Amino acid sequence: MNEKDAAWPHLNYDEFKSTAHLLHMGVQIIGKFKLYTPFEPHWANVALWLTAKGITTGLIPYQSGAFSIEVDLNNHLILVTSSFGTERQFPLTSMSVAEFETKILMILKDLNIDLHINSMPQEIPNPIPFNEDTEIREYNSVLANAWWRILLSSYKVMKLYHARFDGETPPIGLMWGTFDLRDARYNGMPVPTTGVNAGYIRRNAMDEAQVEIGFWHGNEMYPRPAYYSFTYPQPDAIESATIQPQAARWDAKLTEFVLDYEAIEKSNQPEEDLLNFFESTYHAGTQLAQWDPTLIKKGEPS
């Protein structure tokens, strides 16, 4: 495998679907323990972080110490480590979501960490409680690793984009509800939370004008991996804006800009094309929404 294929590997939605379900629900189980951390605006406290091996919760305070849970996507392990000098792990293989939840809860009990979570998945259609999702899901370690390497390569480009914003922007993170790696920029303008945004999750996420960009592996509505970008509230005529690269477009069903991952995978300049997508869609949305143009930093820091 050459360097480009290692950084931008192939990922087919239909082949990844079973593994993605197990990972998504497993990451939701793990992520729900971050609800024990102090709330930060726009749910910034619940995001998971990328590591050189996979994904981690980072530190979760508990009594006089802390613990963390890591999804190792190189060695395909779930590792729980506590500051009390103890750790436990189990292999990440084909299993049901119910078994995954049982294993996590048993490890925490074994480590004398007495915390509980709501077993109902969030932000997905037709949710099945974790403990009732008993179908064995295939875990393909090659595809899981490929998905994570796409996240890493995307993260490097997103960091360049992230660094150029001079307003409110929480750290880039994996949102376990929607299972996407996202970066969000806010301009400080409050937005009323009504209608579809009145629920508990969305009214704490969509209460301020924002531009969000990110990557997700796809779903039944859009069955292919892709990058997305949206401006909220959506300004008039944004669907007619000119954006880059040529493969990017407005998707009327999703009501956001989309760039299929395949275009980046096959590009001779994937980092440049992806950064152009993020920046051109930001400028398209914020010019129409009349954001302050000085929120973007010019040049290198002194």
Buried (B, 14 or more C-beta within 10 A) or exposed (E): EEEBEEBBBBBBBEBBBBBBBBBBBBBBBBBBBBBBBEEEEBBBBBBBBBBEBBBBBBEBEBEEEBBBBBBBBBEBBBBBBBBBEBBBBBEBEBBBBBBBBBBBBEBBEEBEBEBEBEBEBBBBEEBBEBBEBEEEBBBBBEBBBBBBBBBBBBBEBBEEBBEBBEEBBBEBBBBBBBBBBBBBBBBEEEBEBEEEBEEEEBBBBBBBBBBBBBBBBBBEEBEBBBBBBBBBBBBEEBBEBEBBBEBBEBBEEEEBBBBBBBBBBEBEEBBEBBBBBBBBBBBBBBBBBEBEEEBBEEEEEE
